[in-house]
């Protein structure tokens, strides 16, 4: 009897301890979840301070001398201390830029829209006026602060229309790249969907899904069409799937939204520019570990294929130090594109530089392609501007100029001979006078 009682007592004690522990752990999980939500809400309030005060202040703080292909120029930086929402490791604040009617427009990674006159750069400091929008009604703000890659990817202004690309949760835990459009107004902009894909990529393990690999760059293809880059969200085989827009560069008609694939076999295209003299499109894209590329795409009826994920000069990441040999069975990353029927990249960066935007310049009668980069720091990756002479259809005479900054975006104002950059490491606007 004593043995039975002892056994029953021990069983009851174990059951009691189990339920106590279970309840305790659940309560702690609830407390942690509550605190996370509170932290996100506080961050949302903090990062929306510019909207409350109505402007973003910028102040001149540094000048760097640059030797660009045997010409001396200066990079002037104007820093703000209240744009602190970033999309990448090593960044302080991320934003995207474009120009309309002698005004610079800025769209921050969390959806703030600001503008200032280009003439204000002659002063030591200036404010960017905040324009009211409905962007945050279309973005999941809480998700944006939980998943930093989620959110704004680019801004493009065409005449009086402003287009913004962003990673969109099409369905629960299923994502793709969407584009908003709005009519520019000095006081407020009402955005609506310009393009929303029907298909989406379901959130999976880190091995098969990444919001970082979304693309999102927008430019004009011609007066009737936009050109947009779509990443494959690490669903690698989509890049070769003719029925998917992912891993592609796509033309979208501005009126009827009809799409046409221009090139395939891309991983995460981040830069895009069109040479109107030659009708050549230059694109840049992030490789995996190594294998960043600059590609040349010709405006023809042929769809060019750049090989991802069959060919790449990079390697698959080892996530959490796990064996990744199984990935090479579905995505072999052969060290040739041409041998497997694909277009070779014009430029290959191994190790990677974290390549971002591209622009075409005219400097003293020389045509130059400028590529920017998003390296984490000067010793790991790259924090430089990369210059190439454009010789017909080829790029030559490469030169890299370190600036110790992650460059998120670049625009070139030909009439004013200005390059304007958003510098992510210091949350600054940079200006180079050519």
Helices and strands as residue ranges (DSSP letters): H 2-47, H 49-53, E 55-68, E 71-79, E 95-100, E 103-108, E 113-117, G 118-122, E 125-133, H 135-138, H 141-146, E 152-158, E 161-171, E 174-183, E 188-189, E 192-195, E 201-202, E 215-222, E 225-230, G 236-240, E 248-253, E 259-264, E 269-275, E 280-285, E 292-298, E 304-305, G 319-321, H 327-330, G 338-340, E 347-349, E 355-363, E 366-373, E 384-391, E 394-402, E 407-413, E 418-423, E 428-433
